[in-house]
Amino acid sequence: MKRDLSNLTCQTFDVLVIGGGIYGACVAWEASLRGLAVALVEKSDFGGATSANSLKIIHGGLRYLQKADFYRMRHSIFERKTLLKIAPHLVHPLPIVLPTLRGGRQSREVLRLALKINDWVSWDRNQGLTDPEKQIPEGCAISLQDLQQLIPNLPTTDLTGGVIFHDAQVYNSERLTLAFIQSAVSQGAIVANYAEVTGFLQNNGQVKGAKIRDVLSDDTFDVQAKAVVNTSGPWLNHLLRSLPRTSLNVPLAKAFNLVTRPLFNHSYAVGLSSQIGNRLFFIAPWRGKSLVGTAYSVSEDPPDRLSVTKEEITGFIEDINQAYPAAQLNLEDVHFVHRGLLPCSQVNPLKLAEQYRLYDHRKEGYKGLLSVVGVKYTTARGVAQKAVNWILNTIGQKSISSLSASTQLYGGEIERFDVFLQEAYHNLAFLSPASVQRLVYNYGSAYPKVLDYFEGDNNPNQWDMMKAEVRYSINAEMAQTLSDVIFRRTEFGSAGVPTQETLQFCAEVMGREKGWSQKKIQEEVNQCLEMNLPFTQFQTQASVIK
């Protein structure tokens, strides 16, 4: 995957996708898999904004039971199964435990009934999943004693036991977004990061492409396309301002999750109710840490300057400690903050949007332009399928069946994940188990391509493997900055900024590959350090670098 902007100007594409988050990535994959000529441009790096902000949970829609919304439940269940199938190295089942209380909606009887209905609605949740490790078990109830072993020191007032159900978790959501883009490229799509859309090309009411600025060189050029799909996420409103007749305006809410020290020593996610606002918090195990979320608030920041303040984080920590006093979280326990902007249906009081939108701008006089307003990471592929149906209709092509629900993504050609992992341990015995696991869980069946950049001997150290990953990110995955490598190509930084030594090493490797000066290398290191300080630098640098 090479960044060559000249490839974007040498043809008229069937579709230009604006935005390289999960929705844009899925549209590009869906369209290219159906044989369309696809271009995708992203103003910063792929998956670098809201798509990286999540609890990494792939939801089966259990919460939709409250409104008896079985349609959305079925949609979510299908998409969860699809991701377990097509990205087996990145998506894995996750057990979740909920306490049950005496009386009310969280009583043992109500939650057991909810799980029974969930099992019934998801009767085909494992259909086509040939790998037993990827299958979703039925829900079950557990005793008070078992619950207290999983959630020690939980206040016992009205506590009667617990229930367990399963969803799925993404090991590395940034790499899952990238896998969709890599898959699109393998089918002929032309993609570029750091390519910002500055306006639309129009001719007699027809949108014919977009004007692009190369963020790295400041050069400008045009991309011609028969249809344009706007998946720019939080930047959607800003992008549409160049079209004076459009009425689409999406209010946004700020969401953030905390990466903290591990709060439990097991593999279960824990759902805890707060008396404040009747909210449910999730604490999920993730790569040796805990992911705690989610906090929501009205956003007043432009997308490019989204920040989370010390007061917001402190307030969220207080809410978590109120729901589970044994957590005893404080600011020093926060290793990283994932943050992003989500569409909401109303601002006061804040209410998140529940349904995605496909907005056809032809009624405003802009034929050939579709804006996609996505609400869930889980269902992005399914929404992309509908968007590509629109593209085919718009450009006058006959309907082509979708294959994306059954076609494994780049790196996902794995029949049995446990067998594949054990074979990797055996074949890569010269590497540490931790290095092998990192390779398999991040790159899947594509990990041998990473090893093509390995320069160590039969007794390598951690730096040899790290160097290979950095070089692979640059030469095969279009990484342009050190932040791209640290936060979105590898797992070095998304669970907390690595040590100064690690950052400096990776920057030096990248500098040699890209011909950077020492000044540029240090600038890149400093930028990575600042990435972990979105909350007005309330921590000292010493406490941030773990």
C-alpha positions in Angstrom: 0.0 0.0 0.0 1.9 3.0 -1.3 0.9 6.7 -1.2 1.1 7.9 -4.8 -1.2 10.9 -5.4 -0.7 10.9 -9.1 -2.8 7.7 -9.3 -5.8 9.8 -8.1 -5.6 12.1 -11.1 -5.2 9.7 -14.0 -8.8 8.4 -14.3 -12.4 9.1 -13.5 -13.5 6.8 -10.6 -16.9 5.3 -10.1 -16.9 6.6 -6.6 -14.8 8.9 -4.5 -15.0 8.2 -0.7 -14.2 11.1 1.5 -13.0 10.0 5.0 -10.9 7.1 6.1 -12.6 6.1 9.3 -14.5 2.9 9.7 -17.4 3.9 7.6 -15.3 5.2 4.7 -13.0 2.1 4.9 -16.1 -0.2 4.7 -17.6 1.7 1.8 -14.3 1.5 -0.1 -14.0 -2.2 0.6 -17.6 -2.9 -0.3 -17.4 -0.9 -3.5 -14.1 -2.3 -4.7 -15.2 -5.9 -3.9 -18.2 -5.3 -6.2 -15.8 -4.3 -9.0 -16.1 -0.5 -8.9 -13.2 1.9 -9.5 -12.7 3.4 -6.0 -10.7 6.3 -4.7 -10.5 7.2 -1.0 -9.0 10.3 0.6 -8.5 11.1 4.3 -7.5 14.5 5.6 -5.2 13.1 8.4 -4.5 9.4 8.9 -6.8 6.4 8.4 -8.9 5.7 11.5 -7.2 8.5 13.4 -10.3 10.2 15.0 -13.6 8.9 16.2 -13.1 5.4 14.8 -10.2 5.0 17.3 -12.5 6.1 20.2 -14.5 3.2 21.5 -14.6 0.6 24.2 -13.5 -1.9 21.5 -16.7 -3.8 22.1 -18.6 -5.2 19.1 -22.2 -5.1 20.3 -24.9 -7.6 19.5 -27.6 -5.1 20.4 -28.8 -6.4 23.7 -29.7 -2.9 24.9 -32.3 -2.7 22.0 -34.4 -5.1 23.9 -35.6 -2.3 26.1 -37.5 -0.9 23.1 -38.3 -4.3 21.6 -36.3 -3.1 18.5 -35.7 -6.6 17.1 -34.7 -5.3 13.7 -31.7 -3.4 15.0 -30.9 -6.4 17.3 -30.8 -8.7 14.3 -28.7 -6.2 12.3 -26.1 -5.9 15.2 -26.0 -9.7 15.8 -25.4 -10.3 12.1 -22.6 -7.7 11.9 -21.0 -9.1 15.1 -20.9 -12.6 13.5 -19.5 -11.1 10.3 -16.6 -9.4 12.0 -15.8 -12.6 14.0 -15.7 -14.4 10.7 -13.8 -12.0 8.4 -11.3 -10.6 11.0 -10.6 -13.6 13.3 -7.3 -12.2 14.4 -8.7 -8.9 15.5 -12.2 -9.7 16.9 -12.7 -12.2 19.7 -15.7 -13.1 22.0 -15.9 -11.2 25.2 -17.8 -12.4 28.3 -19.7 -9.6 30.2 -21.0 -9.9 33.7 -23.8 -7.7 35.1 -24.8 -7.7 38.8 -28.5 -8.5 39.5 -30.4 -6.6 42.2 -33.5 -7.1 44.2 -36.5 -5.7 42.2 -36.6 -3.4 39.3 -35.2 -3.6 35.7 -31.9 -5.1 37.0 -33.5 -7.9 39.0 -32.4 -11.5 38.5 -35.7 -12.4 36.9 -35.8 -9.6 34.5 -32.2 -10.0 33.3 -32.5 -13.8 33.0 -35.6 -13.3 30.8 -33.7 -10.6 28.8 -30.9 -13.1 28.1 -33.4 -15.8 27.1 -35.0 -13.5 24.6 -31.6 -12.4 23.4 -30.6 -16.1 22.8 -33.9 -16.6 20.9 -33.4 -13.5 18.8 -29.8 -14.5 18.0 -30.7 -18.1 17.3 -28.3 -18.1 14.3 -25.5 -16.1 15.9 -22.9 -18.8 15.3 -24.2 -20.0 11.9 -21.2 -20.1 9.5 -18.7 -19.6 12.3 -16.6 -22.8 11.9 -14.0 -21.8 14.5 -15.4 -22.9 17.9 -13.3 -20.2 19.6 -15.3 -17.5 17.7 -18.8 -18.8 18.7 -21.0 -16.9 21.2 -22.4 -19.0 24.1 -25.9 -18.6 25.6 -26.4 -16.3 28.5 -26.5 -17.6 32.0 -27.1 -16.6 35.6 -24.5 -16.9 38.3 -24.7 -17.0 42.1 -23.9 -14.1 44.5 -20.8 -15.9 45.6 -19.6 -16.3 42.0 -20.3 -12.7 41.3 -18.4 -11.5 44.3 -15.3 -13.5 43.0 -15.6 -11.6 39.7 -16.4 -8.2 41.2 -14.8 -8.1 44.7 -16.0 -5.7 47.3 -19.1 -4.7 45.4 -21.6 -3.1 47.8 -24.0 -5.9 48.8 -27.2 -3.9 49.3 -30.0 -5.5 47.3 -27.4 -7.6 45.4 -28.7 -11.1 44.4 -26.1 -12.5 42.0 -25.3 -11.8 38.4 -25.8 -12.8 34.7 -23.2 -13.4 32.0 -23.7 -12.8 28.3 -21.2 -12.5 25.4 -20.4 -9.8 22.9 -17.1 -9.4 21.1 -14.0 -7.2 21.5 -11.6 -5.7 19.0 -8.0 -6.2 19.9 -6.9 -3.2 17.9 -9.7 -1.1 16.3 -7.2 1.0 14.4 -5.9 -2.0 12.6 -9.4 -3.3 11.9 -10.2 -0.1 10.1 -6.9 -0.4 8.3 -7.7 -4.0 7.3 -10.8 -2.8 5.5 -8.7 -0.2 3.6 -5.9 -2.8 2.8 -8.6 -5.1 1.5 -10.0 -2.4 -0.7 -6.5 -1.7 -2.0 -6.0 -5.4 -2.8 -9.1 -5.1 -5.0 -7.7 -2.1 -6.9 -8.8 0.9 -4.8 -6.6 4.0 -4.8 -6.3 5.5 -1.3 -4.3 8.3 0.2 -4.0 9.7 3.8 -3.2 13.4 4.5 -5.2 14.4 1.4 -7.8 17.0 2.4 -11.0 17.8 0.4 -11.3 21.6 0.1 -14.4 21.6 -2.2 -16.5 19.7 -4.7 -16.3 19.6 -8.4 -19.7 20.4 -10.0 -21.2 20.6 -13.4 -24.9 21.4 -14.0 -26.1 20.2 -10.6 -24.0 17.0 -10.8 -21.2 16.5 -8.2 -18.3 15.1 -10.3 -15.5 14.8 -7.7 -13.6 16.9 -5.3 -10.7 19.4 -5.0 -7.9 18.0 -2.9 -5.0 19.5 -1.0 -2.0 17.4 -0.2 -1.5 18.2 3.5 2.2 17.1 3.4 3.3 19.2 0.4 0.4 21.8 0.1 0.0 20.8 -3.6 -3.6 20.8 -4.9 -5.3 18.7 -7.5 -8.7 17.4 -8.6 -10.2 13.9 -8.3 -12.9 13.1 -10.9 -15.6 10.6 -9.9 -19.1 9.6 -11.1 -20.4 9.6 -7.5 -19.0 11.0 -4.2 -19.7 9.4 -0.7 -19.1 11.7 2.2 -18.1 9.7 5.2 -16.1 12.4 6.9 -17.7 11.9 10.4 -17.4 14.9 12.6 -16.1 17.0 9.7 -19.3 16.4 7.7 -20.9 19.7 8.6 -17.7 21.6 7.8 -17.3 19.9 4.5 -20.9 20.6 3.4 -20.5 24.4 4.0 -19.2 24.7 0.5 -22.6 23.6 -0.8 -24.9 26.6 0.1 -28.2 24.7 -0.6 -27.6 21.8 1.7 -29.7 21.6 4.8 -27.9 18.6 6.5 -26.4 19.7 9.8 -25.5 17.0 12.4 -25.1 18.1 16.1 -22.2 16.4 17.8 -21.6 15.0 21.2 -18.1 14.4 22.8 -17.4 10.9 24.0 -14.4 9.6 25.8 -13.1 6.4 27.4 -10.2 6.0 29.8 -7.4 3.5 29.6 -6.5 2.8 33.2 -4.5 0.4 35.4 -6.3 -3.0 35.4 -9.2 -3.0 37.8 -9.8 -6.8 37.7 -7.6 -9.8 37.2 -9.9 -11.8 34.9 -11.1 -11.7 31.2 -14.7 -10.5 31.9 -16.0 -7.1 31.1 -18.1 -5.7 33.9 -21.2 -3.6 33.6 -21.9 -1.4 36.6 -24.9 0.9 37.2 -24.5 4.4 38.5 -27.1 6.1 40.6 -26.1 9.3 38.8 -28.3 9.6 35.7 -29.2 5.9 35.8 -26.2 5.1 33.6 -24.4 1.8 32.9 -20.6 1.9 32.8 -18.5 -0.8 31.3 -15.0 -1.8 32.5 -13.4 -4.1 29.9 -10.1 -5.9 30.1 -7.9 -4.8 27.2 -4.2 -5.6 26.5 -3.3 -5.7 30.2 -5.2 -2.6 31.1 -8.9 -1.7 31.7 -11.0 0.3 29.3 -13.6 2.4 31.2 -16.4 4.2 29.5 -18.2 5.9 28.2 -18.6 9.6 29.2 -20.7 11.9 27.0 -21.2 15.6 26.9 -22.2 18.4 24.5 -19.3 19.3 22.3 -18.3 22.9 21.8 -14.9 22.1 20.2 -14.3 22.1 16.4 -13.3 18.5 15.4 -9.7 19.5 14.8 -9.4 20.8 18.4 -11.3 18.3 20.3 -10.0 18.1 23.9 -10.9 16.5 27.2 -10.3 18.6 30.3 -9.0 17.7 33.7 -12.4 18.5 35.2 -14.2 16.2 32.8 -11.9 13.3 33.5 -12.0 14.0 37.3 -15.8 14.0 37.1 -15.9 10.8 35.2 -13.6 9.1 37.7 -15.9 10.2 40.5 -18.8 8.6 38.7 -16.9 5.4 38.3 -15.8 5.4 42.0 -19.4 6.0 43.0 -20.6 3.0 41.0 -17.7 0.9 42.3 -15.9 2.3 45.3 -13.4 -0.5 45.3 -11.9 0.9 42.1 -10.4 3.8 43.9 -9.4 5.4 40.6 -7.5 8.7 40.5 -5.8 10.8 37.8 -2.5 9.0 38.1 -4.3 5.7 37.1 -5.2 7.1 33.7 -2.8 5.9 31.1 -4.6 7.2 28.0 -7.8 8.9 26.9 -9.6 7.8 23.7 -11.9 10.6 22.5 -14.1 11.3 19.6 -17.3 13.0 18.4 -20.6 11.2 17.8 -23.9 12.4 16.2 -26.7 13.2 18.5 -30.4 13.7 17.9 -30.8 16.5 20.5 -28.5 18.6 22.5 -30.5 19.6 25.6 -30.9 17.2 27.1 -28.2 15.3 25.3 -29.4 12.3 23.4 -27.2 10.3 21.0 -28.5 9.5 17.6 -29.7 5.9 17.4 -30.1 5.4 13.7 -27.6 5.9 10.8 -28.6 8.1 7.9 -27.9 7.9 4.2 -28.5 11.5 3.0 -29.0 11.9 -0.8 -28.2 15.5 -1.7 -29.9 15.3 -5.1 -33.1 16.9 -3.6 -30.9 19.9 -2.9 -29.6 20.1 -6.4 -26.4 18.1 -5.8 -26.9 14.9 -7.7 -24.2 12.2 -7.2 -23.4 13.1 -3.5 -24.3 10.9 -0.6 -23.5 11.8 3.1 -23.3 8.9 5.5 -24.0 9.6 9.2 -22.8 6.5 11.1 -23.6 5.8 14.7 -22.0 2.5 15.5 -18.6 0.9 14.7 -20.2 -2.5 14.7 -22.7 -1.9 11.9 -20.4 0.1 9.5 -20.1 -2.8 7.0 -23.8 -3.2 6.8 -24.4 0.5 6.2 -21.6 0.5 3.6 -23.5 -2.3 1.8 -26.5 0.0 1.5 -24.4 3.0 0.4 -22.8 1.0 -2.4 -26.3 0.0 -3.6 -27.0 3.7 -3.9 -23.7 4.2 -5.8 -24.7 1.5 -8.3 -28.1 3.1 -8.8 -26.6 6.6 -9.2 -24.0 5.6 -11.8 -26.5 3.4 -13.7 -24.8 0.1 -13.1 -26.7 -3.1 -12.7 -27.0 -4.6 -9.2 -24.0 -6.6 -8.1 -24.3 -9.0 -5.1 -22.4 -8.1 -2.0 -19.7 -10.6 -0.8 -18.2 -8.6 2.0 -20.0 -10.5 4.8 -18.3 -13.7 3.8 -14.9 -12.5 2.4 -12.1 -12.5 4.9 -10.3 -9.2 5.3 -6.6 -8.6 4.8 -4.8 -10.7 7.4 -7.9 -12.7 8.2 -7.3 -15.9 6.3 -7.4 -18.1 9.4 -9.5 -21.2 9.8 -8.9 -21.9 13.5 -7.4 -19.0 15.5 -6.1 -21.2 18.3 -4.3 -23.6 15.9 -2.9 -20.7 13.9 -1.5 -19.0 17.1 0.1 -22.3 18.2 1.7 -22.8 14.8 3.1 -19.3 14.9 4.6 -20.0 18.4 6.2 -23.1 16.9 7.4 -21.5 13.6 8.7 -18.3 15.3 10.4 -20.0 18.3 13.3 -17.6 17.9 11.0 -14.7 19.0 9.6 -14.2 22.4 6.1 -15.4 23.0 5.0 -11.7 23.6 6.4 -10.8 20.2 4.7 -13.7 18.5 1.4 -12.8 20.1 1.7 -9.2 19.0 2.4 -10.3 15.5 -0.6 -12.7 15.2 -3.1 -10.5 17.0 -2.3 -7.4 15.0 -1.4 -8.7 11.5 -3.0 -12.2 11.4 -2.2 -14.2 8.4 -0.2 -11.2 7.0 2.5 -11.4 9.7 5.1 -13.0 7.4 5.1 -9.7 5.5 6.2 -8.0 8.6 9.0 -10.5 9.0 10.3 -9.5 5.6 11.6 -6.4 7.3 13.2 -8.3 10.2 17.0 -7.9 10.3 17.8 -9.7 13.5 19.5 -13.0 14.1 18.3 -16.2 15.8 18.6 -14.4 19.2 16.7 -11.2 18.6 15.8 -8.7 21.2 12.7 -6.5 21.5 14.2 -3.7 19.4 14.8 -6.0 16.4 11.1 -6.9 16.2 10.0 -3.3 16.9 12.2 -2.1 14.1 10.6 -4.5 11.7 7.1 -3.3 12.6 8.1 0.3 12.2 9.7 -0.3 8.7 6.7 -2.4 7.6 4.3 0.4 8.7 6.2 2.9 6.6 6.9 0.8 3.5 3.7 -1.2 3.3 1.0 0.6 5.3 1.4 4.3 4.3 2.5 5.6 7.7 3.7 9.2 7.3 4.3 10.3 10.8 5.6 8.8 14.0 2.1 9.1 15.5 0.8 7.0 12.6 3.2 4.2 13.6 2.8 4.5 17.4 -1.0 5.0 17.7 -2.5 3.4 14.5 -0.1 0.8 12.9 1.3 -0.9 16.0 0.1 -1.4 19.5 3.0 0.6 21.0 0.9 3.6 22.0 -2.9 3.2 21.9 -3.0 1.8 25.5 -0.6 4.5 26.8 2.3 6.4 25.4 5.5 4.2 25.4 8.7 5.2 27.1 10.9 8.0 25.8 13.4 5.3 24.9 10.9 3.5 22.7 9.6 6.6 21.1 13.2 7.8 20.3 14.1 4.3 18.9 11.1 4.2 16.6 11.6 7.8 15.5 15.3 7.1 14.6 14.2 4.1 12.5 11.6 6.1 10.8 14.0 9.0 10.3 16.4 6.7 8.4 13.6 5.3 6.3 12.2 8.7 5.3 15.4 10.8 5.4 14.4 13.0 8.4 16.8 15.5 10.1 17.4 15.2 13.8 15.2 18.3 14.3 12.4 16.6 12.5 12.9 13.3 14.5 12.6 15.3 17.8 9.5 17.1 16.6 7.8 13.8 15.9 8.7 12.4 19.3 7.3 15.6 21.0 4.1 15.3 19.0 3.6 11.7 20.2 4.1 12.8 23.8 1.5 15.5 23.4 -1.0 13.0 22.0 -1.5 11.7 25.5 -2.2 15.1 27.0 -5.6 16.1 25.6 -6.7 17.1 29.0 -4.7 20.3 29.3 -1.6 18.5 30.4 -2.8 17.8 34.0 -0.2 15.1 34.5 3.5 15.6 34.6 5.5 14.1 31.7 7.2 11.7 34.2 3.8 10.2 35.2 2.6 9.9 31.6 5.5 7.9 30.3 4.9 4.4 31.6 
